[in-house]
Amino acid sequence: MTLDEARAGEPVRIVDILLESSRLQAIRLGIVPGAVVTVVQQLSRGPVIIGVGASKIALGRALARSVVVIPAQDF
């Protein structure tokens, strides 16, 4: 599944970032393969808000669609 498909409150582990341009943007935000993030809020047609450590980050849908995740407990 991708980050934009994850449910709010669900901790997920980043597996891959599909697009090269998105990968560079995600890495700058601390979103790297192996990291566990929590989906804080899914805004309808808007950004996906995630918790990364003590920070909250709003990701655009295009970036969220390119981040492949699995439920954190499946790792």
N, CA, C and O of each residue as an XYZ file, in Angstrom:
300
protein
N       0.848     -1.177      0.000
C       0.000      0.000      0.000
C       0.888      1.233      0.000
O       2.080      1.148      0.298
N       0.320      2.355     -0.328
C       1.071      3.605     -0.303
C       0.603      4.452      0.875
O      -0.444      4.191      1.467
N       1.377      5.448      1.198
C       1.109      6.275      2.379
C      -0.262      6.948      2.315
O      -0.905      7.130      3.349
N      -0.712      7.315      1.131
C      -2.032      7.957      1.025
C      -3.177      6.979      1.256
O      -4.324      7.406      1.382
N      -2.896      5.675      1.315
C      -3.925      4.666      1.571
C      -3.975      4.231      3.040
O      -4.919      3.558      3.454
N      -2.978      4.608      3.818
C      -2.922      4.214      5.229
C      -3.976      4.964      6.031
O      -4.312      6.106      5.719
N      -4.486      4.319      7.054
C      -5.516      4.932      7.901
C      -4.891      5.829      8.965
O      -3.762      5.605      9.401
N      -5.639      6.838      9.370
C      -5.194      7.728     10.445
C      -5.000      6.929     11.722
O      -5.812      6.067     12.058
N      -3.919      7.221     12.430
C      -3.589      6.529     13.670
C      -2.771      5.280     13.461
O      -2.337      4.658     14.431
N      -2.551      4.900     12.227
C      -1.843      3.666     11.908
C      -0.336      3.916     11.761
O       0.076      4.699     10.906
N       0.488      3.259     12.586
C       1.929      3.366     12.375
C       2.331      2.473     11.203
O       1.916      1.317     11.113
N       3.133      3.023     10.320
C       3.576      2.273      9.138
C       5.091      2.408      8.983
O       5.701      3.382      9.425
N       5.668      1.405      8.346
C       7.108      1.422      8.062
C       7.295      1.735      6.583
O       6.647      1.132      5.727
N       8.171      2.667      6.289
C       8.480      3.044      4.909
C       9.292      1.912      4.282
O      10.306      1.481      4.830
N       8.826      1.437      3.123
C       9.515      0.365      2.408
C      10.309      0.912      1.228
O      11.459      0.530      1.009
N       9.684      1.809      0.471
C      10.326      2.324     -0.738
C       9.681      3.651     -1.117
O       8.561      3.958     -0.710
N      10.405      4.417     -1.895
C       9.885      5.662     -2.465
C      10.042      5.509     -3.969
O      11.161      5.429     -4.476
N       8.932      5.467     -4.678
C       8.932      5.043     -6.071
C       9.559      6.016     -7.058
O      10.318      5.597     -7.932
N       9.266      7.280     -6.941
C       9.757      8.241     -7.919
C      11.031      8.914     -7.425
O      11.118      9.319     -6.266
N      12.003      9.031     -8.297
C      13.291      9.633     -7.919
C      13.110     11.056     -7.381
O      13.699     11.410     -6.360
N      12.309     11.860     -8.054
C      12.107     13.245     -7.584
C      11.421     13.254     -6.225
O      11.738     14.100     -5.388
N      10.505     12.349     -5.987
C       9.846     12.250     -4.681
C      10.806     11.731     -3.626
O      10.738     12.146     -2.469
N      11.691     10.836     -4.006
C      12.654     10.261     -3.061
C      13.530     11.349     -2.451
O      13.754     11.360     -1.241
N      14.017     12.245     -3.265
C      14.872     13.320     -2.756
C      14.109     14.243     -1.816
O      14.636     14.659     -0.784
N      12.871     14.563     -2.171
C      12.044     15.424     -1.326
C      11.738     14.724     -0.002
O      11.810     15.347      1.057
N      11.400     13.446     -0.055
C      11.067     12.688      1.159
C      12.276     12.580      2.089
O      12.134     12.745      3.301
N      13.441     12.311      1.550
C      14.645     12.186      2.374
C      14.923     13.492      3.112
O      15.313     13.476      4.280
N      14.727     14.603      2.448
C      14.919     15.900      3.109
C      13.979     16.093      4.288
O      14.291     16.829      5.224
N      12.819     15.425      4.244
C      11.839     15.531      5.323
C      12.028     14.450      6.397
O      11.276     14.405      7.371
N      13.030     13.582      6.218
C      13.267     12.518      7.187
C      12.463     11.263      6.924
O      12.371     10.391      7.788
N      11.884     11.162      5.747
C      11.093      9.997      5.364
C      11.995      9.096      4.532
O      12.199      9.328      3.341
N      12.528      8.074      5.173
C      13.495      7.198      4.521
C      13.065      5.741      4.708
O      12.386      5.425      5.685
N      13.452      4.844      3.782
C      13.118      3.438      3.955
C      13.594      2.920      5.311
O      14.715      3.185      5.744
N      12.704      2.174      5.966
C      12.985      1.637      7.294
C      12.410      2.468      8.420
O      12.237      1.964      9.530
N      12.109      3.733      8.161
C      11.564      4.612      9.201
C      10.109      4.251      9.492
O       9.362      3.857      8.596
N       9.726      4.389     10.744
C       8.325      4.204     11.139
C       7.717      5.583     11.331
O       8.252      6.423     12.055
N       6.589      5.798     10.670
C       5.858      7.052     10.789
C       4.416      6.724     11.158
O       3.956      5.601     10.950
N       3.719      7.687     11.693
C       2.313      7.502     12.030
C       1.471      8.459     11.218
O       1.747      9.657     11.164
N       0.440      7.922     10.586
C      -0.495      8.773      9.862
C      -1.351      9.473     10.907
O      -2.076      8.823     11.660
N      -1.268     10.785     10.951
C      -2.013     11.580     11.921
C      -3.393     11.914     11.377
O      -4.392     11.804     12.088
N      -3.444     12.322     10.114
C      -4.715     12.733      9.529
C      -4.653     12.599      8.020
O      -3.639     12.910      7.395
N      -5.752     12.130      7.442
C      -5.931     12.079      5.992
C      -6.971     13.136      5.643
O      -8.142     12.992      5.992
N      -6.562     14.172      4.972
C      -7.506     15.216      4.574
C      -8.059     14.889      3.197
O      -7.300     14.578      2.279
N      -9.355     14.955      3.049
C      -9.996     14.633      1.782
C      -9.432     15.503      0.661
O      -9.535     16.729      0.694
N      -8.847     14.856     -0.312
C      -8.245     15.533     -1.472
C      -7.136     16.508     -1.103
O      -6.677     17.280     -1.945
N      -6.712     16.473      0.138
C      -5.653     17.370      0.588
C      -4.450     16.583      1.039
O      -4.278     15.426      0.655
N      -3.622     17.194      1.845
C      -2.396     16.525      2.267
C      -2.643     15.381      3.252
O      -3.693     15.281      3.886
N      -1.640     14.539      3.345
C      -1.595     13.487      4.354
C      -0.660     14.006      5.440
O       0.484     14.361      5.159
N      -1.138     14.052      6.667
C      -0.322     14.556      7.764
C       0.238     13.360      8.519
O      -0.509     12.486      8.960
N       1.566     13.330      8.663
C       2.215     12.210      9.338
C       3.050     12.715     10.504
O       3.478     13.869     10.532
N       3.267     11.844     11.446
C       4.174     12.124     12.543
C       5.484     11.403     12.291
O       5.507     10.187     12.098
N       6.567     12.149     12.293
C       7.912     11.592     12.140
C       8.686     12.029     13.367
O       9.062     13.195     13.487
N       8.924     11.096     14.279
C       9.544     11.472     15.546
C       8.631     12.445     16.265
O       7.446     12.164     16.441
N       9.163     13.581     16.682
C       8.372     14.592     17.394
C       7.741     15.609     16.441
O       7.042     16.521     16.883
N       7.984     15.458     15.143
C       7.485     16.430     14.158
C       6.235     15.924     13.462
O       6.003     14.720     13.360
N       5.440     16.860     12.989
C       4.301     16.546     12.134
C       4.568     17.203     10.782
O       4.965     18.366     10.705
N       4.344     16.440      9.731
C       4.642     16.911      8.382
C       3.425     16.689      7.501
O       2.818     15.619      7.531
N       3.067     17.697      6.718
C       1.983     17.570      5.742
C       2.606     17.242      4.394
O       3.435     17.993      3.880
N       2.198     16.112      3.827
C       2.706     15.682      2.522
C       1.612     15.829      1.481
O       0.459     15.473      1.727
N       1.966     16.343      0.340
C       1.021     16.401     -0.769
C       0.671     14.993     -1.226
O       1.435     14.052     -1.010
N      -0.482     14.857     -1.853
C      -0.947     13.540     -2.308
C       0.034     12.873     -3.272
O       0.231     11.660     -3.195
N       0.647     13.626     -4.166
C       1.576     13.027     -5.129
C       2.753     12.368     -4.408
O       3.149     11.254     -4.753
N       3.302     13.044     -3.425
C       4.409     12.468     -2.659
C       3.915     11.274     -1.855
O       4.574     10.234     -1.834
N       2.767     11.402     -1.193
C       2.228     10.300     -0.384
C       1.939      9.069     -1.240
O       2.104      7.943     -0.770
N       1.509      9.264     -2.494
C       1.238      8.142     -3.396
C       2.508      7.419     -3.832
O       2.444      6.271     -4.272
N       3.637      8.063     -3.717
C       4.881      7.433     -4.162
C       5.629      6.745     -3.024
O       6.674      6.139     -3.258
N       5.112      6.826     -1.792
C       5.775      6.218     -0.630
C       5.084      4.888     -0.318
O       3.927      4.863      0.101
N       5.804      3.789     -0.528
C       5.277      2.446     -0.267
C       5.513      2.112      1.195
O       6.622      2.274      1.703
N       4.461      1.640      1.881
C       4.532      1.343      3.308
C       3.910     -0.012      3.615
O       3.143     -0.558      2.823
N       4.259     -0.542      4.787
C       3.591     -1.719      5.332
C       3.229     -1.382      6.780
O       3.865     -0.522      7.389
N       2.213     -2.052      7.336
C       1.938     -1.822      8.753
C       3.188     -2.115      9.576
O       3.883     -3.100      9.327
N       3.469     -1.271     10.540
C       4.712     -1.389     11.320
C       4.824     -2.732     12.009
O       5.932     -3.252     12.139
N       3.719     -3.319     12.459
C       3.790     -4.588     13.154
C       4.117     -5.754     12.224
O       4.466     -6.831     12.707
N       4.015     -5.573     10.899
C       4.315     -6.651      9.962
C       5.810     -6.800      9.698
O       6.226     -7.742      9.023
N       6.608     -5.897     10.216
C       8.041     -5.911      9.912
C       8.782     -6.803     10.875
O      10.001     -6.940     10.776
